[in-house]
Amino acid sequence: MGSPLAEKMPEPGKRPSTKLTTAGKESESPVFYDTTRPTCSLYLVCYRSGARGCDLQQLLCAVRTRFPSDESLDIVIYANPYLVQTDHQLFVEMRRLYTTQMCGFLRRYFSLKTLRSFRLLAFTPTTRPTEVPLDDFVLQEMMYAYRNPDRLSTTDDWVHWEFRLRRQDRRHALEFVEGWNTTRIAISGTIPWLASSLVGIIWAVTGGDTQTAFTVASFILTSSSSEVPS
């Protein structure tokens, strides 16, 4: 599945051009960030309830043509082993950061919530993140690329798109939006019920008191309803 993504992806948050004086432009668009660097950072964030609240990771992208020489690029690569230069690397690194750093073993395999969609956020040093509207097609393409990085036909369209997000007055973050996984919920409810019923039946068949058997089964079912990471 491939498409000319560079043409389809708008530059989020682009302001209409207006005739302003130099002083007016400075007051309208304060300069917080350097947009001339040959590397570009993208924050990855996932909001959750509980003590952790917000999980935040960062990946670093680079485009070879933005460096003055191959030697300067090699220095950056040496200092950043996870430096992203291609679309394939971008989504593989996103998957690695989400599954290993933002989720961990228990949440990855036992949480009743899983990744459902992406959302682009914009923020400044003095304001809270706000959502940047993106076309549904772009978000679907992004999710497909995330789930199938080996099938991408593009080389660096997504990397260039990340560079086009850069603004002097704000930065962007990609939010991992989680939602309830109905399959996991069904399994988590079915397994304890089957286990408790099986224990009760085996207890009764082997000569145990029927009432005691299902009392034990009820205890197993109640114990299994302990909190699962969400």
KEKE-3310 file (N, C-alpha, C; in steps of 0.2 Angstrom, whole numbers, plus 5000, padded with zeros to 4 digits):
npx = (5004:5004:5007:5008:5013:5019:5012:4999:4999:4995:5002:5001:4992:4996:4997:4987:4994:4998:4999:5011:5021:5038:5040:5027:5026:5035:5029:5018:5022:5032:5049:5053:5060:5073:5072:5081:5090:5098:5093:5078:5066:5053:5040:5033:5018:5008:4993:4988:4977:4980:4995:5006:5002:5006:5015:5030:5040:5054:5059:5072:5074:5083:5088:5098:5102:5101:5113:5129:5139:5144:5152:5148:5135:5138:5144:5133:5125:5133:5132:5119:5112:5099:5094:5083:5081:5073:5057:5053:5062:5057:5044:5046:5054:5045:5036:5045:5048:5035:5030:5040:5045:5034:5024:5028:5030:5019:5008:5008:5004:4994:4985:4969:4967:4972:4982:4973:4972:4980:4984:4988:4997:4999:5011:5017:5031:5023:5010:4996:4995:4987:4975:4979:4970:4969:4967:4956:4961:4975:4978:4974:4982:4994:4992:4992:5005:5012:5008:5012:5026:5035:5029:5029:5030:5035:5050:5056:5045:5037:5046:5051:5038:5038:5048:5042:5033:5039:5040:5044:5037:5031:5030:5028:5018:5015:5001:4998:4983:4974:4962:4948:4950:4940:4941:4951:4944:4933:4940:4946:4935:4930:4939:4941:4929:4927:4937:4934:4922:4926:4934:4925:4917:4926:4929:4917:4915:4925:4922:4920:4911:4897:4892:4903:4912:4907:4908:4921:4924:4917:4925:4937:4933:4929:4942:4949:4945:4952:4961:4966:4979:4976)
npy = (4994:5010:5027:5044:5052:5064:5074:5073:5076:5089:5104:5105:5117:5129:5146:5159:5170:5187:5205:5211:5222:5221:5221:5217:5204:5198:5198:5191:5178:5171:5166:5151:5139:5131:5130:5127:5117:5101:5090:5083:5082:5072:5071:5057:5053:5046:5047:5042:5035:5036:5034:5036:5044:5052:5046:5049:5049:5051:5053:5054:5062:5062:5070:5067:5076:5088:5090:5097:5088:5071:5066:5074:5069:5056:5058:5062:5050:5041:5046:5044:5030:5026:5034:5041:5039:5034:5030:5017:5014:5024:5020:5008:5011:5019:5009:5001:5010:5012:4999:4994:5004:5013:5004:4991:4974:4969:4978:4977:4964:4960:4971:4978:4988:4994:5000:5011:5022:5037:5054:5070:5083:5100:5111:5123:5131:5137:5134:5122:5106:5105:5098:5095:5096:5083:5075:5061:5051:5052:5049:5036:5030:5032:5023:5011:5011:5010:4998:4990:4991:4985:4984:4996:5007:5019:5029:5040:5049:5051:5055:5067:5074:5075:5084:5095:5099:5107:5122:5139:5144:5133:5116:5099:5084:5066:5058:5043:5035:5026:5012:5002:4985:4974:4960:4956:4959:4950:4938:4939:4939:4926:4916:4915:4911:4899:4892:4891:4884:4872:4868:4866:4856:4845:4844:4839:4828:4819:4815:4825:4836:4844:4857:4863:4862:4871:4882:4884:4886:4898:4906:4906:4912:4925:4929:4930:4942:4952:4968:4972:4978:4994)
npz = (5000:4995:4992:4986:4998:5002:4995:4999:5013:5023:5029:5046:5055:5048:5046:5039:5027:5031:5031:5040:5051:5055:5069:5072:5067:5075:5088:5085:5081:5091:5094:5098:5095:5086:5069:5059:5060:5055:5060:5067:5080:5086:5097:5106:5114:5127:5135:5151:5165:5182:5192:5184:5173:5161:5148:5140:5125:5114:5097:5085:5069:5053:5038:5025:5015:5021:5029:5029:5025:5022:5032:5044:5045:5049:5061:5069:5068:5074:5087:5090:5090:5086:5077:5064:5047:5037:5031:5034:5045:5054:5058:5063:5074:5081:5085:5093:5103:5109:5112:5121:5129:5133:5136:5141:5148:5156:5153:5139:5136:5145:5148:5146:5137:5121:5107:5098:5089:5081:5086:5082:5091:5096:5104:5115:5125:5135:5134:5135:5127:5111:5100:5083:5068:5057:5041:5039:5031:5031:5044:5044:5034:5042:5053:5046:5041:5053:5058:5048:5043:5035:5023:5017:5003:5001:5003:5011:5014:5025:5034:5029:5030:5044:5046:5040:5049:5058:5067:5072:5083:5090:5095:5090:5094:5093:5098:5106:5105:5116:5118:5123:5122:5114:5112:5121:5133:5132:5133:5146:5154:5151:5153:5168:5172:5165:5171:5185:5185:5180:5190:5200:5195:5194:5207:5212:5205:5209:5221:5231:5242:5235:5237:5244:5233:5224:5231:5232:5219:5217:5225:5217:5206:5210:5215:5204:5198:5201:5199:5182:5173:5165)
capx = (5000:5009:5004:5013:5011:5021:5007:4993:4999:4995:5006:4996:4993:4999:4993:4986:4998:4995:5004:5013:5027:5043:5038:5021:5028:5039:5024:5013:5025:5038:5053:5055:5063:5077:5070:5086:5094:5097:5089:5071:5063:5046:5038:5028:5015:5002:4990:4984:4975:4984:5001:5011:4999:5008:5021:5033:5046:5056:5063:5076:5075:5088:5088:5105:5103:5101:5119:5134:5144:5143:5155:5144:5130:5141:5145:5126:5123:5137:5130:5112:5111:5092:5093:5079:5082:5069:5050:5053:5065:5053:5038:5049:5056:5039:5034:5049:5047:5028:5029:5045:5046:5028:5019:5031:5028:5012:5003:5008:5001:4988:4980:4962:4967:4977:4982:4967:4972:4985:4982:4993:4996:5004:5011:5023:5033:5018:5003:4995:4995:4980:4975:4979:4966:4972:4962:4956:4965:4981:4978:4973:4989:4999:4991:4994:5012:5014:5007:5015:5032:5039:5026:5029:5033:5039:5057:5056:5040:5035:5052:5050:5032:5039:5052:5037:5029:5043:5038:5048:5034:5028:5032:5022:5019:5011:4998:4995:4977:4972:4955:4946:4950:4934:4943:4954:4939:4930:4944:4948:4929:4928:4944:4940:4922:4928:4942:4930:4917:4930:4936:4919:4915:4931:4929:4911:4916:4930:4919:4919:4904:4895:4891:4910:4915:4906:4910:4928:4924:4915:4931:4942:4930:4930:4949:4951:4942:4957:4962:4970:4982:4972)
capy = (5000:5016:5033:5050:5055:5071:5078:5072:5078:5096:5107:5107:5124:5134:5152:5163:5176:5193:5210:5214:5224:5216:5220:5213:5197:5195:5197:5186:5172:5171:5161:5146:5133:5132:5126:5126:5111:5096:5084:5085:5078:5071:5068:5052:5053:5042:5049:5036:5037:5033:5038:5038:5050:5054:5043:5053:5047:5056:5050:5059:5060:5066:5070:5067:5082:5094:5090:5099:5083:5064:5066:5077:5065:5050:5059:5062:5043:5038:5048:5042:5024:5025:5040:5038:5042:5032:5028:5010:5015:5028:5016:5002:5014:5021:5003:4999:5014:5011:4992:4992:5009:5016:4999:4986:4968:4968:4981:4975:4957:4959:4977:4978:4993:4993:5006:5012:5028:5042:5061:5075:5088:5105:5114:5128:5131:5140:5132:5115:5103:5105:5094:5098:5092:5080:5071:5054:5047:5053:5045:5028:5029:5032:5017:5006:5011:5008:4991:4986:4995:4981:4984:5003:5008:5025:5029:5045:5054:5052:5059:5074:5077:5077:5091:5101:5101:5112:5129:5142:5145:5128:5109:5094:5077:5061:5054:5036:5035:5019:5011:4996:4979:4969:4953:4954:4959:4944:4932:4940:4937:4919:4911:4913:4907:4892:4888:4890:4879:4866:4866:4864:4850:4840:4843:4835:4821:4816:4813:4830:4839:4848:4864:4865:4862:4877:4888:4885:4889:4905:4910:4907:4917:4931:4931:4932:4948:4957:4973:4971:4985:4997)
capz = (5000:4994:4989:4986:5005:5003:4992:5003:5020:5023:5035:5051:5059:5044:5047:5033:5026:5033:5030:5047:5052:5058:5076:5073:5066:5081:5093:5083:5081:5095:5092:5104:5093:5080:5063:5053:5061:5050:5063:5069:5085:5087:5104:5107:5121:5128:5142:5155:5171:5187:5195:5178:5170:5154:5145:5135:5122:5109:5092:5081:5062:5050:5031:5023:5011:5026:5032:5025:5022:5025:5039:5049:5047:5052:5068:5072:5068:5079:5094:5091:5086:5084:5072:5059:5041:5032:5033:5038:5052:5058:5061:5067:5080:5085:5088:5098:5109:5112:5115:5126:5134:5135:5138:5146:5147:5158:5149:5132:5135:5150:5148:5142:5132:5116:5103:5093:5084:5082:5086:5082:5095:5095:5111:5116:5132:5140:5133:5135:5120:5108:5094:5076:5064:5051:5037:5042:5026:5033:5050:5042:5031:5047:5056:5041:5041:5059:5059:5042:5041:5030:5017:5014:4996:5001:5006:5016:5013:5032:5037:5026:5033:5051:5045:5038:5055:5062:5068:5077:5089:5093:5093:5089:5097:5091:5103:5105:5108:5118:5119:5126:5117:5116:5112:5128:5138:5132:5135:5153:5157:5150:5156:5175:5173:5164:5176:5191:5183:5179:5197:5204:5192:5195:5214:5214:5202:5213:5228:5236:5243:5229:5240:5245:5227:5220:5235:5230:5212:5217:5227:5212:5201:5214:5216:5197:5196:5203:5194:5177:5170:5160)
cpx = (5004:5005:5009:5011:5013:5016:5001:4993:5000:5000:5001:4997:4995:4994:4993:4991:4995:5001:5005:5020:5032:5042:5032:5022:5031:5034:5019:5016:5032:5042:5056:5060:5067:5075:5075:5091:5093:5094:5082:5068:5056:5044:5033:5025:5009:4999:4986:4982:4980:4990:5006:5008:5000:5015:5024:5040:5048:5060:5066:5076:5080:5087:5095:5107:5103:5108:5124:5139:5142:5146:5151:5138:5132:5142:5138:5124:5127:5134:5123:5111:5104:5090:5089:5080:5077:5062:5050:5056:5061:5047:5041:5051:5050:5036:5038:5048:5040:5028:5034:5045:5039:5023:5023:5028:5021:5007:5003:5004:4994:4983:4974:4962:4973:4977:4976:4968:4978:4981:4988:4992:5001:5005:5017:5025:5028:5011:5002:4994:4987:4980:4975:4975:4970:4966:4962:4960:4972:4982:4978:4980:4994:4998:4993:5001:5015:5013:5010:5021:5036:5036:5026:5033:5037:5046:5057:5051:5037:5040:5051:5044:5034:5043:5047:5033:5032:5040:5042:5044:5030:5031:5026:5024:5014:5008:4996:4989:4975:4964:4954:4947:4945:4936:4947:4949:4935:4934:4945:4941:4928:4933:4942:4934:4923:4932:4938:4925:4920:4932:4930:4917:4919:4930:4923:4912:4920:4928:4918:4912:4903:4895:4898:4913:4914:4907:4917:4928:4922:4921:4936:4939:4931:4937:4952:4949:4946:4959:4967:4973:4978:4975)
cpy = (5006:5021:5039:5054:5062:5076:5078:5075:5086:5098:5109:5114:5129:5140:5156:5169:5182:5198:5213:5217:5219:5215:5216:5206:5194:5194:5192:5179:5172:5165:5157:5141:5135:5127:5125:5120:5105:5090:5087:5080:5078:5067:5063:5052:5049:5044:5043:5039:5034:5037:5040:5043:5050:5050:5047:5050:5052:5052:5056:5057:5065:5065:5071:5074:5088:5095:5093:5094:5076:5063:5068:5073:5059:5052:5059:5054:5040:5040:5046:5036:5022:5031:5037:5042:5040:5030:5022:5011:5019:5024:5010:5005:5017:5014:5000:5003:5013:5004:4991:4998:5012:5011:4994:4980:4967:4971:4979:4968:4956:4965:4975:4983:4992:4999:5006:5017:5032:5049:5065:5081:5094:5109:5119:5127:5133:5138:5124:5112:5103:5101:5098:5093:5089:5076:5064:5049:5047:5048:5037:5026:5028:5025:5011:5005:5008:5001:4987:4990:4991:4981:4991:5003:5014:5025:5034:5051:5056:5056:5066:5077:5079:5084:5096:5103:5106:5119:5132:5143:5139:5121:5105:5087:5073:5057:5047:5035:5027:5018:5004:4990:4974:4962:4951:4954:4953:4938:4933:4938:4929:4914:4910:4909:4900:4888:4887:4885:4872:4863:4863:4857:4844:4839:4838:4828:4817:4814:4819:4833:4844:4855:4867:4866:4869:4883:4889:4888:4896:4909:4911:4912:4924:4934:4933:4938:4954:4962:4971:4978:4988:5002)
cpz = (5000:4991:4990:4992:5005:5000:4996:5010:5020:5029:5040:5054:5055:5045:5040:5033:5028:5032:5037:5046:5055:5065:5077:5072:5072:5087:5091:5083:5085:5093:5098:5101:5086:5074:5058:5054:5057:5053:5066:5074:5085:5093:5103:5114:5121:5135:5145:5162:5176:5189:5189:5174:5163:5153:5139:5132:5117:5104:5088:5074:5059:5042:5029:5019:5015:5029:5027:5022:5025:5031:5045:5051:5050:5059:5072:5073:5073:5086:5095:5087:5084:5079:5066:5053:5035:5035:5037:5045:5057:5061:5065:5074:5084:5088:5094:5104:5113:5115:5121:5131:5137:5138:5143:5145:5150:5154:5142:5132:5140:5150:5144:5137:5127:5112:5098:5087:5086:5082:5086:5086:5094:5102:5110:5124:5137:5139:5134:5128:5117:5102:5087:5071:5058:5048:5039:5037:5029:5039:5049:5039:5037:5051:5052:5041:5047:5060:5053:5039:5035:5023:5014:5008:4996:5005:5012:5016:5020:5035:5035:5029:5040:5051:5044:5044:5059:5061:5073:5084:5093:5091:5093:5092:5094:5097:5101:5109:5110:5119:5121:5120:5119:5116:5119:5133:5138:5135:5143:5157:5157:5153:5164:5176:5171:5169:5183:5190:5183:5186:5201:5201:5194:5203:5216:5211:5206:5220:5233:5237:5238:5231:5241:5238:5224:5225:5233:5223:5212:5220:5222:5207:5204:5214:5209:5194:5198:5197:5189:5174:5164:5156)
residu = (MET:GLY:SER:PRO:LEU:ALA:GLU:LYS:MET:PRO:GLU:PRO:GLY:LYS:ARG:PRO:SER:THR:LYS:LEU:THR:THR:ALA:GLY:LYS:GLU:SER:GLU:SER:PRO:VAL:PHE:TYR:ASP:THR:THR:ARG:PRO:THR:CYS:SER:LEU:TYR:LEU:VAL:CYS:TYR:ARG:SER:GLY:ALA:ARG:GLY:CYS:ASP:LEU:GLN:GLN:LEU:LEU:CYS:ALA:VAL:ARG:THR:ARG:PHE:PRO:SER:ASP:GLU:SER:LEU:ASP:ILE:VAL:ILE:TYR:ALA:ASN:PRO:TYR:LEU:VAL:GLN:THR:ASP:HIS:GLN:LEU:PHE:VAL:GLU:MET:ARG:ARG:LEU:TYR:THR:THR:GLN:MET:CYS:GLY:PHE:LEU:ARG:ARG:TYR:PHE:SER:LEU:LYS:THR:LEU:ARG:SER:PHE:ARG:LEU:LEU:ALA:PHE:THR:PRO:THR:THR:ARG:PRO:THR:GLU:VAL:PRO:LEU:ASP:ASP:PHE:VAL:LEU:GLN:GLU:MET:MET:TYR:ALA:TYR:ARG:ASN:PRO:ASP:ARG:LEU:SER:THR:THR:ASP:ASP:TRP:VAL:HIS:TRP:GLU:PHE:ARG:LEU:ARG:ARG:GLN:ASP:ARG:ARG:HIS:ALA:LEU:GLU:PHE:VAL:GLU:GLY:TRP:ASN:THR:THR:ARG:ILE:ALA:ILE:SER:GLY:THR:ILE:PRO:TRP:LEU:ALA:SER:SER:LEU:VAL:GLY:ILE:ILE:TRP:ALA:VAL:THR:GLY:GLY:ASP:THR:GLN:THR:ALA:PHE:THR:VAL:ALA:SER:PHE:ILE:LEU:THR:SER:SER:SER:SER:GLU:VAL:PRO:SER)
# end
